[in-house]
Amino acid sequence: MISINTNTGSMAAIQNLNRTSSELQQTQSAISTGKKVANVRDNGAVWVIANKMSNDVQSYTRVRESNDRARAILDTGIAAGESIMELLNEMKSKALAATQTGLSTGSQAALAADFAQLRDQITTVVANASFDGTNIVRATPDSAISLGDADGGNSLTIAGANLNLGGTIVSVATTSALDTAANAATALTAVNNSITALGSQLATWGAGAKRLEVHRNFVGKLQDSLTSGIGSLVDADMAKESAKLQALQVKQQLGLQALSIANSSAQSALSLFR
């Protein structure tokens, strides 16, 4: 039937052309953004999942930063412990020499003076072993604490230890002296005990440093996995989108031709009245 009021061919052509234009707009958006799901309108469920994963990636960056800070704090404490160990080793040689009988007064005094300087240097090392206001070797030690996960639900804690003179680890007293052979023997015992205890503490901190390193590497791999997963969800395949763009452009041109043909059908009604 020929009708000038109802043009079904034109309506079908317009519907097809609108669908093509919508698909073309989506493809152009994918090419310009590099994403097949750029916003919630593209695919609400996928966008929500990808957004949650993206937040996790950012949160794990904070975890790694926290880990780096904890490692720096622990490294500072370890450096202080190693310096104190060196001082104790030197103090041991001085104390050992001072335990000999028959030393001259001058020799005894010289050894005592050197020992006192080394002893007091331990206090200086402890006082300066701070990183960002945190000191894990002072009398009331802080701890090196790192975030454990993206939700902040757990943490990694490496406990500090008191490395001050007269403590349970460095048992050398602030008054230890080598002024006599007897006092030197007492000091030597304290130094030996301190060396043993400090060695154990440094080994514990070394294990803690390894733990922080392993966790940081794990978080980095987890971030990479999440980033890869996000990409597979939302990233556009540019080769496919390019081919699709060309096909849709051709389809749009054909749709315009079809609409033009459908619109010209009404003109055929005039030929019936000639």
KEFI-872182 format. One record per residue: y, x, z of N, C-alpha, C in turn; residue number from 0. Coordinates in pm, whole numbers, m for minus. Last residue first. Example, Ala and Ser with C-alpha at 12.3 -4.5 7.8 and 13.67 -1.06 7.14 Angstrom:
2
<atom <m225, 1285, 708>, <m106, 1367, 714>, <3, 1290, 787>, 1> <atom <m569, 1319, 780>, <m450, 1230, 780>, <m330, 1320, 780>, 0> 
***
This chain:
274
<atom <1170, m64, m1254>, <1240, m20, m1377>, <1189, m97, m1497>, 273> <atom <1040, m110, m1024>, <1146, m205, m1061>, <1224, m159, m1182>, 272> <atom <867, 88, m972>, <808, m42, m991>, <914, m141, m1041>, 271> <atom <1017, 310, m910>, <961, 304, m1045>, <901, 167, m1075>, 270> <atom <1073, 285, m644>, <1177, 251, m742>, <1124, 235, m881>, 269> <atom <853, 384, m514>, <870, 237, m515>, <976, 197, m617>, 268> <atom <878, 655, m509>, <792, 598, m615>, <805, 446, m622>, 267> <atom <1025, 716, m292>, <1097, 711, m419>, <1012, 648, m529>, 266> <atom <839, 738, m94>, <920, 615, m97>, <995, 602, m229>, 265> <atom <742, 993, m129>, <657, 881, m170>, <735, 751, m178>, 264> <atom <899, 1189, m24>, <927, 1152, m163>, <844, 1033, m209>, 263> <atom <789, 1232, 226>, <920, 1165, 218>, <950, 1118, 75>, 262> <atom <557, 1372, 158>, <546, 1239, 220>, <677, 1163, 210>, 261> <atom <668, 1609, 59>, <590, 1524, m30>, <581, 1382, 26>, 260> <atom <785, 1706, 293>, <869, 1679, 176>, <797, 1586, 78>, 259> <atom <562, 1741, 449>, <663, 1644, 490>, <752, 1607, 372>, 258> <atom <437, 1946, 309>, <369, 1817, 323>, <467, 1709, 361>, 257> <atom <628, 2149, 340>, <598, 2100, 205>, <533, 1962, 213>, 256> <atom <608, 2184, 614>, <735, 2140, 558>, <716, 2085, 416>, 255> <atom <346, 2275, 627>, <381, 2150, 692>, <512, 2094, 639>, 254> <atom <371, 2519, 499>, <291, 2413, 434>, <322, 2278, 496>, 253> <atom <525, 2650, 691>, <579, 2629, 556>, <504, 2519, 482>, 252> <atom <342, 2651, 902>, <470, 2581, 915>, <532, 2552, 780>, 251> <atom <141, 2811, 799>, <110, 2672, 830>, <238, 2589, 844>, 250> <atom <277, 3054, 791>, <231, 2993, 666>, <204, 2844, 686>, 249> <atom <313, 3085, 1064>, <430, 3080, 977>, <395, 3017, 842>, 248> <atom <49, 3095, 1152>, <132, 2981, 1191>, <257, 2970, 1104>, 247> <atom <m30, 3343, 1044>, <m99, 3219, 1004>, <m14, 3097, 1036>, 246> <atom <142, 3518, 1180>, <149, 3506, 1033>, <83, 3377, 985>, 245> <atom <54, 3474, 1443>, <192, 3448, 1404>, <205, 3428, 1253>, 244> <atom <m209, 3563, 1439>, <m183, 3422, 1462>, <m42, 3384, 1420>, 243> <atom <m171, 3837, 1408>, <m239, 3762, 1303>, <m212, 3612, 1316>, 242> <atom <m40, 3882, 1652>, <26, 3915, 1526>, <m37, 3837, 1411>, 241> <atom <m232, 3810, 1837>, <m107, 3733, 1831>, <m32, 3759, 1702>, 240> <atom <m427, 4004, 1792>, <m456, 3864, 1765>, <m329, 3782, 1750>, 239> <atom <m280, 4230, 1871>, <m338, 4224, 1737>, <m367, 4079, 1698>, 238> <atom <m213, 4177, 2138>, <m106, 4181, 2038>, <m159, 4176, 1895>, 237> <atom <m324, 3972, 2367>, <m383, 4065, 2269>, <m288, 4069, 2149>, 236> <atom <m130, 3951, 2667>, <m162, 3902, 2533>, <m228, 4012, 2451>, 235> <atom <m221, 3925, 3011>, <m170, 4004, 2898>, <m217, 3948, 2765>, 234> <atom <m347, 3774, 3212>, <m217, 3730, 3158>, <m169, 3806, 3036>, 233> <atom <m606, 3874, 3276>, <m572, 3733, 3292>, <m449, 3692, 3212>, 232> <atom <m605, 4144, 3237>, <m703, 4066, 3162>, <m673, 3917, 3170>, 231> <atom <m404, 4216, 3420>, <m384, 4233, 3277>, <m479, 4149, 3194>, 230> <atom <m531, 4167, 3661>, <m413, 4088, 3625>, <m388, 4095, 3476>, 229> <atom <m727, 4366, 3650>, <m765, 4226, 3652>, <m650, 4135, 3613>, 228> <atom <m569, 4596, 3663>, <m652, 4572, 3545>, <m692, 4426, 3535>, 227> <atom <m465, 4560, 3919>, <m374, 4565, 3804>, <m450, 4538, 3674>, 226> <atom <m701, 4578, 4070>, <m624, 4454, 4069>, <m530, 4449, 3949>, 225> <atom <m772, 4844, 4016>, <m863, 4736, 3981>, <m788, 4602, 3973>, 224> <atom <m552, 4981, 4123>, <m584, 4995, 3980>, <m673, 4880, 3934>, 223> <atom <m577, 4911, 4393>, <m459, 4870, 4317>, <m486, 4876, 4167>, 222> <atom <m817, 5041, 4449>, <m810, 4896, 4460>, <m690, 4842, 4384>, 221> <atom <m742, 5306, 4423>, <m841, 5251, 4330>, <m838, 5099, 4331>, 220> <atom <m561, 5316, 4641>, <m515, 5344, 4505>, <m611, 5288, 4400>, 219> <atom <m733, 5266, 4854>, <m626, 5170, 4825>, <m573, 5191, 4683>, 218> <atom <m890, 5500, 4841>, <m951, 5369, 4821>, <m846, 5265, 4783>, 217> <atom <m700, 5694, 4903>, <m764, 5696, 4771>, <m829, 5561, 4739>, 216> <atom <m646, 5616, 5167>, <m540, 5614, 5067>, <m598, 5613, 4926>, 215> <atom <m893, 5661, 5288>, <m840, 5525, 5280>, <m730, 5515, 5176>, 214> <atom <m913, 5939, 5267>, <m1013, 5855, 5201>, <m960, 5713, 5184>, 213> <atom <m694, 6011, 5429>, <m697, 6049, 5288>, <m794, 5961, 5210>, 212> <atom <m772, 5916, 5679>, <m651, 5862, 5616>, <m649, 5893, 5467>, 211> <atom <m999, 6080, 5718>, <m1012, 5934, 5713>, <m892, 5870, 5645>, 210> <atom <m884, 6331, 5732>, <m975, 6300, 5621>, <m992, 6150, 5606>, 209> <atom <m745, 6303, 5970>, <m670, 6327, 5847>, <m756, 6295, 5725>, 208> <atom <m960, 6278, 6147>, <m867, 6166, 6129>, <m787, 6181, 6001>, 207> <atom <m1070, 6531, 6131>, <m1150, 6417, 6086>, <m1061, 6296, 6061>, 206> <atom <m854, 6667, 6247>, <m895, 6698, 6110>, <m978, 6585, 6051>, 205> <atom <m857, 6565, 6505>, <m744, 6532, 6416>, <m778, 6562, 6271>, 204> <atom <m1096, 6686, 6589>, <m1083, 6540, 6589>, <m970, 6497, 6498>, 203> <atom <m1026, 6955, 6573>, <m1136, 6905, 6491>, <m1130, 6752, 6480>, 202> <atom <m827, 6962, 6767>, <m790, 6987, 6627>, <m900, 6938, 6533>, 201> <atom <m986, 6920, 6994>, <m884, 6822, 6957>, <m842, 6839, 6811>, 200> <atom <m1144, 7151, 6997>, <m1208, 7021, 6984>, <m1108, 6914, 6938>, 199> <atom <m943, 7342, 7036>, <m1025, 7345, 6916>, <m1094, 7213, 6891>, 198> <atom <m854, 7274, 7288>, <m765, 7254, 7175>, <m843, 7257, 7044>, 197> <atom <m1073, 7353, 7443>, <m1032, 7211, 7440>, <m943, 7183, 7319>, 196> <atom <m1080, 7633, 7393>, <m1196, 7548, 7365>, <m1155, 7402, 7349>, 195> <atom <m825, 7710, 7481>, <m866, 7737, 7343>, <m983, 7648, 7304>, 194> <atom <m840, 7638, 7750>, <m743, 7573, 7662>, <m781, 7591, 7517>, 193> <atom <m1027, 7818, 7850>, <m1055, 7674, 7855>, <m964, 7597, 7760>, 192> <atom <m880, 8054, 7807>, <m1008, 8032, 7739>, <m1045, 7884, 7736>, 191> <atom <m664, 8010, 7982>, <m641, 8026, 7838>, <m769, 8000, 7760>, 190> <atom <m790, 8004, 8230>, <m718, 7885, 8182>, <m695, 7892, 8031>, 189> <atom <m885, 8267, 8241>, <m978, 8153, 8245>, <m913, 8027, 8190>, 188> <atom <m644, 8405, 8239>, <m739, 8424, 8130>, <m839, 8309, 8124>, 187> <atom <m531, 8333, 8482>, <m466, 8289, 8358>, <m561, 8299, 8240>, 186> <atom <m707, 8465, 8653>, <m694, 8319, 8659>, <m633, 8264, 8532>, 185> <atom <m655, 8726, 8576>, <m790, 8673, 8560>, <m789, 8520, 8563>, 184> <atom <m387, 8747, 8652>, <m422, 8761, 8511>, <m560, 8704, 8484>, 183> <atom <m408, 8733, 8925>, <m343, 8622, 8855>, <m374, 8626, 8705>, 182> <atom <m535, 8983, 8961>, <m601, 8860, 9004>, <m540, 8739, 8933>, 181> <atom <m348, 9164, 8869>, <m476, 9155, 8799>, <m548, 9025, 8835>, 180> <atom <m18, 9016, 8854>, <m123, 9094, 8921>, <m252, 9077, 8843>, 179> <atom <138, 8887, 8670>, <203, 8986, 8756>, <103, 9071, 8835>, 178> <atom <102, 8702, 8474>, <15, 8820, 8474>, <69, 8929, 8566>, 177> <atom <96, 8345, 8532>, <162, 8475, 8517>, <59, 8587, 8522>, 176> <atom <175, 8002, 8519>, <74, 8108, 8497>, <142, 8240, 8467>, 175> <atom <344, 7792, 8545>, <369, 7908, 8633>, <266, 8019, 8615>, 174> <atom <254, 7597, 8383>, <388, 7650, 8352>, <420, 7773, 8435>, 173> <atom <m95, 7666, 8322>, <16, 7607, 8397>, <149, 7669, 8355>, 172> <atom <m326, 7582, 8081>, <m242, 7691, 8130>, <m120, 7630, 8199>, 171> <atom <m458, 7376, 7961>, <m458, 7378, 8107>, <m380, 7495, 8166>, 170> <atom <m431, 7182, 7717>, <m373, 7314, 7744>, <m355, 7323, 7896>, 169> <atom <m573, 6942, 7805>, <m615, 7025, 7690>, <m563, 7166, 7707>, 168> <atom <m461, 6827, 8026>, <m606, 6835, 8022>, <m657, 6921, 7908>, 167> <atom <m172, 7039, 8103>, <m240, 6914, 8071>, <m391, 6932, 8070>, 166> <atom <m26, 7268, 8135>, <m73, 7200, 8255>, <m142, 7069, 8230>, 165> <atom <188, 7224, 7853>, <130, 7312, 7954>, <87, 7230, 8075>, 164> <atom <104, 6965, 7614>, <195, 7035, 7704>, <118, 7126, 7799>, 163> <atom <m36, 6808, 7449>, <m58, 6953, 7436>, <40, 7032, 7521>, 162> <atom <m187, 6504, 7458>, <m88, 6584, 7530>, <m123, 6732, 7518>, 161> <atom <m245, 6342, 7149>, <m297, 6410, 7267>, <m189, 6498, 7327>, 160> <atom <m287, 6033, 6957>, <m226, 6162, 6989>, <m289, 6223, 7113>, 159> <atom <m526, 5871, 6746>, <m460, 5887, 6876>, <m403, 6027, 6893>, 158> <atom <m488, 5705, 6464>, <m532, 5838, 6508>, <m455, 5869, 6635>, 157> <atom <m576, 5399, 6331>, <m503, 5466, 6438>, <m568, 5599, 6473>, 156> <atom <m531, 5166, 6089>, <m602, 5290, 6119>, <m518, 5367, 6219>, 155> <atom <m548, 4805, 6123>, <m478, 4932, 6104>, <m571, 5048, 6134>, 154> <atom <m532, 4462, 6010>, <m593, 4574, 6082>, <m519, 4702, 6049>, 153> <atom <m368, 4279, 5882>, <m459, 4233, 5985>, <m528, 4343, 6063>, 152> <atom <m197, 4306, 5672>, <m154, 4358, 5801>, <m245, 4320, 5915>, 151> <atom <m278, 4237, 5423>, <m237, 4127, 5510>, <m186, 4175, 5645>, 150> <atom <m368, 4465, 5300>, <m248, 4403, 5246>, <m195, 4290, 5333>, 149> <atom <m472, 4703, 5559>, <m493, 4613, 5446>, <m361, 4546, 5408>, 148> <atom <m392, 4894, 5746>, <m526, 4902, 5692>, <m549, 4814, 5570>, 147> <atom <m118, 5110, 5816>, <m167, 4977, 5781>, <m304, 4990, 5716>, 146> <atom <m154, 5372, 6057>, <m137, 5330, 5918>, <m186, 5187, 5901>, 145> <atom <m32, 5584, 6306>, <m86, 5452, 6274>, <m53, 5416, 6130>, 144> <atom <m67, 5826, 6536>, <m42, 5812, 6392>, <m111, 5683, 6347>, 143> <atom <86, 5778, 6858>, <m31, 5783, 6771>, <14, 5774, 6626>, 142> <atom <249, 5976, 7116>, <240, 5862, 7025>, <110, 5874, 6947>, 141> <atom <186, 6097, 7452>, <182, 6109, 7306>, <184, 5976, 7233>, 140> <atom <351, 6212, 7689>, <302, 6076, 7663>, <297, 6060, 7512>, 139> <atom <394, 6484, 7622>, <327, 6446, 7746>, <271, 6304, 7740>, 138> <atom <328, 6525, 7264>, <407, 6534, 7386>, <330, 6480, 7506>, 137> <atom <202, 6497, 7024>, <155, 6606, 7109>, <232, 6615, 7241>, 136> <atom <304, 6318, 6843>, <169, 6290, 6892>, <116, 6401, 6984>, 135> <atom <601, 6164, 6796>, <545, 6292, 6841>, <409, 6266, 6905>, 134> <atom <842, 6028, 6585>, <709, 6013, 6643>, <651, 6150, 6675>, 133> <atom <1077, 6055, 6445>, <1084, 6008, 6582>, <951, 5991, 6652>, 132> <atom <991, 6166, 6205>, <1049, 6032, 6205>, <1048, 5970, 6345>, 131> <atom <798, 6378, 6385>, <824, 6334, 6248>, <872, 6190, 6255>, 130> <atom <797, 6660, 6604>, <824, 6519, 6578>, <843, 6494, 6429>, 129> <atom <770, 6901, 6767>, <666, 6851, 6676>, <681, 6702, 6651>, 128> <atom <935, 7009, 6958>, <987, 6998, 6821>, <887, 6940, 6722>, 127> <atom <793, 7019, 7194>, <918, 6943, 7191>, <968, 6918, 7049>, 126> <atom <585, 7196, 7131>, <557, 7055, 7160>, <683, 6970, 7146>, 125> <atom <727, 7438, 7103>, <652, 7381, 6990>, <628, 7232, 7011>, 124> <atom <823, 7474, 7364>, <917, 7457, 7252>, <849, 7394, 7132>, 123> <atom <585, 7510, 7504>, <673, 7397, 7537>, <771, 7368, 7424>, 122> <atom <503, 7749, 7387>, <421, 7628, 7372>, <504, 7504, 7400>, 121> <atom <681, 7934, 7480>, <695, 7891, 7341>, <611, 7766, 7313>, 120> <atom <592, 7995, 7730>, <707, 7905, 7720>, <728, 7856, 7576>, 119> <atom <384, 8175, 7658>, <358, 8052, 7733>, <470, 7951, 7716>, 118> <atom <524, 8385, 7540>, <428, 8308, 7461>, <398, 8174, 7527>, 117> <atom <671, 8471, 7761>, <740, 8427, 7639>, <648, 8341, 7552>, 116> <atom <466, 8543, 7937>, <560, 8436, 7974>, <633, 8382, 7852>, 115> <atom <349, 8758, 7801>, <271, 8637, 7829>, <364, 8519, 7859>, 114> <atom <555, 8945, 7811>, <509, 8894, 7682>, <434, 8762, 7700>, 113> <atom <567, 8986, 8088>, <684, 8934, 8017>, <644, 8875, 7883>, 112> <atom <314, 9091, 8144>, <356, 8965, 8207>, <473, 8902, 8133>, 111> <atom <326, 9329, 8003>, <228, 9228, 7964>, <267, 9092, 8020>, 110> <atom <531, 9453, 8151>, <548, 9428, 8008>, <452, 9320, 7959>, 109> <atom <416, 9474, 8405>, <537, 9393, 8387>, <558, 9358, 8240>, 108> <atom <206, 9650, 8354>, <177, 9515, 8406>, <296, 9422, 8382>, 107> <atom <350, 9874, 8275>, <260, 9810, 8180>, <230, 9667, 8223>, 106> <atom <489, 9935, 8518>, <563, 9906, 8395>, <477, 9833, 8293>, 105> <atom <282, 9991, 8692>, <370, 9877, 8719>, <446, 9835, 8594>, 104> <atom <m24, 10069, 8519>, <103, 10105, 8581>, <187, 9980, 8602>, 103> <atom <m352, 9963, 8604>, <m238, 9961, 8513>, <m112, 10003, 8590>, 102> <atom <m573, 9949, 8769>, <m513, 10080, 8746>, <m399, 10082, 8648>, 101> <atom <m778, 9706, 8604>, <m727, 9770, 8724>, <m667, 9905, 8687>, 100> <atom <m712, 9451, 8372>, <m762, 9586, 8401>, <m700, 9639, 8530>, 99> <atom <m591, 9219, 8310>, <m693, 9213, 8415>, <m748, 9353, 8451>, 98> <atom <m424, 9256, 8098>, <m363, 9261, 8231>, <m466, 9254, 8344>, 97> <atom <m585, 9216, 7876>, <m536, 9352, 7903>, <m484, 9365, 8046>, 96> <atom <m616, 8943, 7899>, <m732, 9031, 7908>, <m691, 9173, 7941>, 95> <atom <m357, 8854, 7856>, <m420, 8830, 7986>, <m540, 8922, 8006>, 94> <atom <m320, 8931, 7589>, <m231, 8984, 7693>, <m298, 8971, 7831>, 93> <atom <m519, 8785, 7461>, <m523, 8931, 7453>, <m435, 8995, 7560>, 92> <atom <m432, 8526, 7525>, <m562, 8574, 7573>, <m569, 8727, 7571>, 91> <atom <m194, 8505, 7388>, <m191, 8505, 7534>, <m322, 8557, 7592>, 90> <atom <m295, 8491, 7129>, <m215, 8608, 7168>, <m208, 8619, 7321>, 89> <atom <m424, 8246, 7149>, <m502, 8365, 7114>, <m426, 8493, 7152>, 88> <atom <m208, 8080, 7204>, <m312, 8098, 7305>, <m397, 8222, 7276>, 87> <atom <m71, 8094, 6961>, <m8, 8144, 7083>, <m112, 8171, 7191>, 86> <atom <m258, 7970, 6796>, <m220, 8109, 6770>, <m156, 8172, 6894>, 85> <atom <m254, 7716, 6910>, <m378, 7794, 6911>, <m349, 7942, 6887>, 84> <atom <4, 7637, 6849>, <m30, 7659, 6990>, <m159, 7740, 7001>, 83> <atom <m26, 7610, 6574>, <68, 7709, 6626>, <37, 7741, 6772>, 82> <atom <m209, 7400, 6569>, <m248, 7530, 6514>, <m156, 7641, 6564>, 81> <atom <m52, 7197, 6682>, <m175, 7241, 6748>, <m220, 7377, 6699>, 80> <atom <147, 7172, 6485>, <183, 7213, 6621>, <62, 7266, 6695>, 79> <atom <m11, 7083, 6273>, <62, 7210, 6261>, <103, 7262, 6398>, 78> <atom <m94, 6842, 6381>, <m193, 6946, 6355>, <m125, 7082, 6343>, 77> <atom <150, 6703, 6388>, <77, 6730, 6512>, <m25, 6842, 6495>, 76> <atom <203, 6695, 6114>, <298, 6761, 6204>, <230, 6797, 6335>, 75> <atom <m11, 6543, 6027>, <1, 6681, 5980>, <97, 6761, 6068>, 74> <atom <54, 6299, 6147>, <m65, 6372, 6190>, <m59, 6518, 6148>, 73> <atom <284, 6233, 6004>, <289, 6245, 6150>, <172, 6329, 6201>, 72> <atom <177, 6223, 5746>, <283, 6320, 5775>, <295, 6343, 5926>, 71> <atom <m1, 6012, 5775>, <m53, 6146, 5743>, <51, 6253, 5775>, 70> <atom <176, 5803, 5822>, <79, 5840, 5926>, <24, 5981, 5901>, 69> <atom <306, 5799, 5573>, <382, 5828, 5694>, <288, 5873, 5807>, 68> <atom <96, 5730, 5405>, <165, 5858, 5385>, <243, 5898, 5510>, 67> <atom <38, 5475, 5502>, <m62, 5581, 5512>, <3, 5718, 5499>, 66> <atom <267, 5342, 5426>, <236, 5354, 5569>, <135, 5465, 5592>, 65> <atom <233, 5361, 5150>, <349, 5423, 5211>, <327, 5443, 5361>, 64> <atom <1, 5209, 5124>, <m2, 5351, 5089>, <117, 5425, 5149>, 63> <atom <101, 4961, 5201>, <m9, 5022, 5277>, <m14, 5171, 5250>, 62> <atom <285, 4913, 4999>, <335, 4931, 5136>, <227, 4996, 5224>, 61> <atom <99, 4879, 4797>, <196, 4989, 4786>, <256, 5018, 4923>, 60> <atom <m22, 4649, 4877>, <m99, 4772, 4891>, <m11, 4895, 4869>, 59> <atom <177, 4470, 4804>, <148, 4490, 4945>, <70, 4618, 4967>, 58> <atom <159, 4481, 4526>, <282, 4526, 4591>, <258, 4554, 4739>, 57> <atom <m98, 4369, 4499>, <m70, 4505, 4448>, <54, 4562, 4515>, 56> <atom <m54, 4115, 4604>, <m146, 4206, 4672>, <m122, 4350, 4629>, 55> <atom <113, 4010, 4411>, <164, 4028, 4546>, <77, 4124, 4626>, 54> <atom <m72, 3998, 4203>, <46, 4085, 4191>, <108, 4112, 4327>, 53> <atom <m245, 3802, 4299>, <m295, 3938, 4281>, <m180, 4038, 4270>, 52> <atom <m73, 3582, 4289>, <m129, 3624, 4418>, <m179, 3768, 4409>, 51> <atom <m29, 3572, 4012>, <84, 3596, 4102>, <37, 3643, 4239>, 50> <atom <m284, 3511, 3918>, <m224, 3640, 3882>, <m107, 3673, 3974>, 49> <atom <m310, 3251, 4026>, <m405, 3358, 4061>, <m343, 3495, 4035>, 48> <atom <m96, 3121, 3899>, <m102, 3128, 4045>, <m194, 3240, 4089>, 47> <atom <m170, 3146, 3628>, <m45, 3206, 3675>, <m46, 3222, 3827>, 46> <atom <m405, 2997, 3617>, <m411, 3142, 3593>, <m286, 3209, 3647>, 45> <atom <m298, 2740, 3668>, <m402, 2797, 3754>, <m407, 2949, 3740>, 44> <atom <m102, 2698, 3460>, <m67, 2696, 3602>, <m169, 2766, 3689>, 43> <atom <m5, 2833, 3185>, <m136, 2803, 3245>, <m119, 2813, 3396>, 42> <atom <264, 2791, 3107>, <163, 2836, 3011>, <22, 2804, 3058>, 41> <atom <412, 2725, 3327>, <394, 2622, 3224>, <285, 2661, 3124>, 40> <atom <438, 2953, 3479>, <345, 2852, 3526>, <320, 2743, 3422>, 39> <atom <453, 3227, 3242>, <507, 3142, 3347>, <407, 3032, 3378>, 38> <atom <301, 3378, 3070>, <425, 3437, 3121>, <486, 3355, 3234>, 37> <atom <23, 3444, 2943>, <62, 3354, 3052>, <184, 3416, 3119>, 36> <atom <25, 3638, 2757>, <m16, 3506, 2710>, <11, 3399, 2816>, 35> <atom <278, 3883, 2721>, <190, 3806, 2810>, <153, 3673, 2745>, 34> <atom <472, 4007, 2585>, <348, 4081, 2601>, <247, 4008, 2687>, 33> <atom <709, 3887, 2521>, <686, 3923, 2662>, <563, 4010, 2682>, 32> <atom <692, 3856, 2243>, <815, 3911, 2302>, <795, 3956, 2446>, 31> <atom <438, 3745, 2206>, <471, 3872, 2142>, <593, 3936, 2208>, 30> <atom <455, 3508, 2351>, <353, 3607, 2387>, <386, 3745, 2329>, 29> <atom <660, 3381, 2207>, <681, 3417, 2347>, <582, 3523, 2392>, 28> <atom <528, 3341, 1965>, <647, 3426, 1967>, <679, 3471, 2110>, 27> <atom <332, 3162, 2055>, <294, 3293, 2002>, <412, 3389, 2003>, 26> <atom <487, 2942, 2131>, <403, 3010, 2230>, <365, 3150, 2183>, 25> <atom <600, 2876, 1882>, <687, 2915, 1993>, <609, 2990, 2100>, 24> <atom <372, 2803, 1742>, <450, 2917, 1695>, <542, 2968, 1806>, 23> <atom <297, 2575, 1878>, <208, 2691, 1881>, <283, 2817, 1839>, 22> <atom <520, 2415, 1809>, <491, 2444, 1950>, <401, 2568, 1962>, 21> <atom <493, 2403, 1532>, <613, 2465, 1588>, <592, 2502, 1735>, 20> <atom <250, 2264, 1512>, <260, 2401, 1460>, <380, 2473, 1520>, 19> <atom <325, 2021, 1619>, <221, 2100, 1685>, <228, 2246, 1640>, 18> <atom <518, 1945, 1428>, <558, 1965, 1568>, <455, 2049, 1643>, 17> <atom <356, 1916, 1204>, <461, 2016, 1202>, <510, 2046, 1344>, 16> <atom <199, 1699, 1278>, <136, 1829, 1253>, <239, 1942, 1257>, 15> <atom <399, 1505, 1296>, <317, 1538, 1411>, <252, 1675, 1395>, 14> <atom <496, 1501, 1031>, <586, 1540, 1141>, <507, 1581, 1264>, 13> <atom <272, 1409, 894>, <325, 1541, 862>, <416, 1592, 974>, 12> <atom <246, 1154, 1000>, <139, 1251, 1022>, <189, 1393, 998>, 11> <atom <485, 1040, 904>, <460, 1050, 1048>, <353, 1154, 1079>, 10> <atom <448, 1053, 628>, <557, 1129, 688>, <534, 1147, 838>, 9> <atom <234, 875, 601>, <218, 1016, 561>, <324, 1105, 624>, 8> <atom <344, 634, 677>, <241, 697, 762>, <220, 843, 727>, 7> <atom <616, 483, 673>, <569, 599, 595>, <469, 675, 682>, 6> <atom <745, 169, 644>, <649, 248, 722>, <592, 357, 633>, 5> <atom <928, 74, 457>, <958, 63, 600>, <868, 151, 686>, 4> <atom <837, 85, 206>, <958, 163, 230>, <997, 159, 378>, 3> <atom <503, 118, 95>, <599, 55, 186>, <719, 147, 203>, 2> <atom <220, 49, m86>, <346, 121, m91>, <448, 47, m5>, 1> <atom <m119, 85, 0>, <0, 0, 0>, <124, 88, 0>, 0> 
***
